[in-house]
Amino acid sequence: MKKLIALFVLCLPILLSSCNKELRNENKAYKYFRDHPEKLAAECAVRFPVKDSIGQATIDSVRPAVNVNQQPKIDSLQEFADLLLARLDAEVKSDHRPPEIDQYKQEVQQLLKKITQLKKDYKPCKPDTVFKTKPVFRENTARVEQLNFALAREKDNVTRLTTELEEARSEKRTAIWIATGCGLIAAALIIIRIRR
């Protein structure tokens, strides 16, 4: 008899562990993926790809331009040269014309050509440089999925516990009504006995 009990005690864990097919499959999968980590990585990459999302742009710093706008000075120089040329033209038409007027007129015309060339070659000021960053958020979808499963499991627990609480409240109400009914019946029987 003792041998039979010992044999039963030894065989019971083997029978129970062999019946747990899900546990065996998990162990096989664990061993396979332990031996072939590249297969595990490929499977995880397919099922849980990393998602990137770009956040709101923020201004880190502003570097002011180091140049000065010279355009107004060039414009005023051209206006002055135009005015001087107009006055020289007026002098040429007058009767009291000094002999140096033609020479001055040629110099002013050369000056106007140089100013025009300067205006063509002049490049406008560079704007201030603004440095912005846009953060990139990488979503670990495997972790998100794991947390979603945990959340669903907790929601199921909350639903189960809420149902159990409602059942317990209902049973309590029923017990109170039964106790009240029994108390009333007992009181009625006592009253009837006292009257007799």
C-alpha positions as CSV (number, residue, x, y, z in Angstrom):
1,M,0.0,0.0,0.0
2,K,2.8,2.4,0.9
3,K,4.5,1.7,-2.5
4,L,1.3,2.5,-4.3
5,I,0.9,5.8,-2.4
6,A,4.6,6.7,-3.1
7,L,4.1,5.8,-6.8
8,F,1.0,7.9,-6.9
9,V,2.8,10.9,-5.2
10,L,5.6,10.6,-7.8
11,C,3.4,10.2,-10.8
12,L,0.9,13.0,-9.9
13,P,3.2,16.0,-10.6
14,I,4.3,14.3,-13.9
15,L,0.7,13.8,-14.9
16,L,-0.3,17.4,-13.9
17,S,2.7,19.0,-15.7
18,S,2.1,16.9,-18.9
19,C,-1.5,18.0,-19.0
20,N,-0.6,21.7,-19.0
21,K,-0.2,22.1,-22.8
22,E,0.0,25.9,-22.7
23,L,2.9,25.9,-20.3
24,R,4.8,23.4,-22.5
25,N,4.2,25.6,-25.6
26,E,5.5,28.6,-23.7
27,N,8.6,26.7,-22.7
28,K,9.2,25.6,-26.3
29,A,8.8,29.1,-27.6
30,Y,11.1,30.4,-24.9
31,K,13.8,27.9,-25.8
32,Y,13.4,28.5,-29.5
33,F,13.7,32.3,-29.2
34,R,16.6,31.9,-26.8
35,D,18.4,29.8,-29.4
36,H,17.4,32.1,-32.3
37,P,17.3,35.8,-31.0
38,E,17.3,37.2,-34.5
39,K,13.9,35.5,-35.1
40,L,12.6,37.0,-31.9
41,A,13.8,40.4,-32.9
42,A,12.2,40.1,-36.4
43,E,8.9,39.0,-34.9
44,C,8.9,41.9,-32.4
45,A,9.8,44.3,-35.2
46,V,6.8,43.1,-37.2
47,R,4.3,43.0,-34.4
48,F,5.5,46.1,-32.5
49,P,7.2,48.6,-34.9
50,V,8.7,51.8,-33.4
51,K,6.6,54.8,-34.2
52,D,8.1,58.3,-34.4
53,S,6.2,61.5,-33.9
54,I,7.5,65.0,-34.1
55,G,6.7,67.5,-31.3
56,Q,6.0,71.2,-31.2
57,A,8.9,73.4,-32.5
58,T,10.6,75.5,-29.9
59,I,13.0,78.4,-30.5
60,D,16.3,77.6,-28.8
61,S,18.2,80.9,-29.6
62,V,18.3,83.8,-32.0
63,R,21.6,85.0,-33.4
64,P,21.3,88.6,-34.7
65,A,22.8,89.5,-38.1
66,V,26.2,91.3,-37.9
67,N,25.6,93.6,-40.8
68,V,24.1,97.1,-41.1
69,N,21.7,98.1,-43.7
70,Q,23.4,100.7,-46.0
71,Q,20.6,101.0,-48.5
72,P,19.3,104.4,-47.2
73,K,22.8,105.9,-47.4
74,I,23.2,104.7,-51.0
75,D,19.8,106.1,-51.9
76,S,20.6,109.5,-50.4
77,L,23.9,109.6,-52.2
78,Q,22.2,108.9,-55.5
79,E,19.6,111.6,-54.8
80,F,22.3,114.1,-54.0
81,A,24.2,113.2,-57.2
82,D,21.0,113.6,-59.3
83,L,20.3,117.0,-57.7
84,L,23.9,118.1,-58.4
85,L,23.6,116.9,-62.0
86,A,20.3,118.8,-62.4
87,R,22.0,122.0,-61.1
88,L,24.9,121.6,-63.4
89,D,22.5,121.1,-66.4
90,A,20.8,124.3,-65.4
91,E,24.2,126.1,-65.3
92,V,25.1,124.8,-68.8
93,K,21.9,126.4,-70.2
94,S,22.6,129.8,-68.5
95,D,24.7,132.5,-70.2
96,H,27.2,132.9,-67.4
97,R,28.7,129.5,-67.6
98,P,32.1,128.9,-65.9
99,P,34.5,126.7,-67.9
100,E,34.8,124.0,-65.3
101,I,31.1,123.1,-65.6
102,D,31.7,120.4,-68.3
103,Q,34.4,118.8,-66.3
104,Y,32.2,118.7,-63.2
105,K,29.3,117.3,-65.2
106,Q,31.5,114.4,-66.5
107,E,32.7,113.7,-62.9
108,V,29.1,113.7,-61.6
109,Q,28.0,111.4,-64.4
110,Q,30.9,109.0,-63.6
111,L,29.9,109.2,-59.9
112,L,26.3,108.3,-60.9
113,K,27.5,105.3,-62.9
114,K,29.5,104.1,-59.9
115,I,26.4,104.6,-57.6
116,T,24.2,102.6,-60.0
117,Q,26.8,99.8,-60.1
118,L,27.0,99.9,-56.3
119,K,23.2,99.6,-56.1
120,K,23.3,96.6,-58.4
121,D,26.1,94.9,-56.4
122,Y,24.7,95.7,-53.0
123,K,23.2,92.7,-51.3
124,P,20.5,93.3,-48.7
125,C,21.1,92.5,-45.0
126,K,21.0,89.0,-43.9
127,P,18.1,88.3,-41.5
128,D,18.7,87.2,-37.9
129,T,19.3,83.4,-37.6
130,V,16.7,81.5,-35.5
131,F,17.6,78.1,-34.2
132,K,14.6,75.8,-33.7
133,T,14.3,72.3,-32.5
134,K,11.5,69.8,-33.0
135,P,11.8,66.9,-30.6
136,V,11.2,63.4,-32.0
137,F,9.3,61.1,-29.7
138,R,9.8,57.4,-30.2
139,E,6.9,55.2,-29.1
140,N,7.8,51.8,-27.8
141,T,4.8,50.0,-29.2
142,A,5.8,46.7,-27.5
143,R,5.6,48.4,-24.1
144,V,2.4,50.3,-25.0
145,E,0.8,47.0,-26.1
146,Q,1.9,45.3,-22.8
147,L,0.4,48.2,-20.8
148,N,-2.8,48.0,-22.9
149,F,-3.1,44.3,-22.0
150,A,-2.5,45.1,-18.4
151,L,-5.1,47.8,-18.5
152,A,-7.7,45.5,-20.1
153,R,-7.0,42.9,-17.4
154,E,-7.5,45.5,-14.7
155,K,-10.7,46.6,-16.4
156,D,-11.9,43.0,-16.3
157,N,-11.0,42.8,-12.6
158,V,-12.9,46.0,-11.9
159,T,-16.0,44.7,-13.8
160,R,-15.8,41.3,-12.0
161,L,-15.4,43.0,-8.6
162,T,-18.3,45.4,-9.3
163,T,-20.5,42.5,-10.2
164,E,-19.5,40.6,-7.1
165,L,-20.2,43.7,-5.0
166,E,-23.7,44.1,-6.5
167,E,-24.4,40.4,-5.9
168,A,-23.2,40.8,-2.3
169,R,-25.4,43.8,-1.8
170,S,-28.4,42.0,-3.3
171,E,-27.8,39.0,-1.0
172,K,-27.5,41.3,1.9
173,R,-30.8,43.0,1.0
174,T,-32.4,39.6,0.6
175,A,-31.1,38.5,4.0
176,I,-32.4,41.7,5.6
177,W,-35.8,41.1,4.1
178,I,-35.8,37.5,5.2
179,A,-34.7,38.4,8.8
180,T,-37.3,41.2,8.9
181,G,-40.0,38.7,7.7
182,C,-38.9,36.1,10.2
183,G,-38.9,38.8,13.0
184,L,-42.4,39.9,12.0
185,I,-43.6,36.3,11.9
186,A,-42.0,35.6,15.3
187,A,-43.5,38.8,16.7
188,A,-46.9,37.8,15.3
189,L,-46.7,34.3,16.9
190,I,-45.7,35.8,20.2
191,I,-48.6,38.2,20.1
192,I,-51.0,35.4,19.2
193,R,-49.7,33.2,22.1
194,I,-50.0,36.1,24.6
195,R,-53.6,36.7,23.6
196,R,-54.6,33.1,24.1
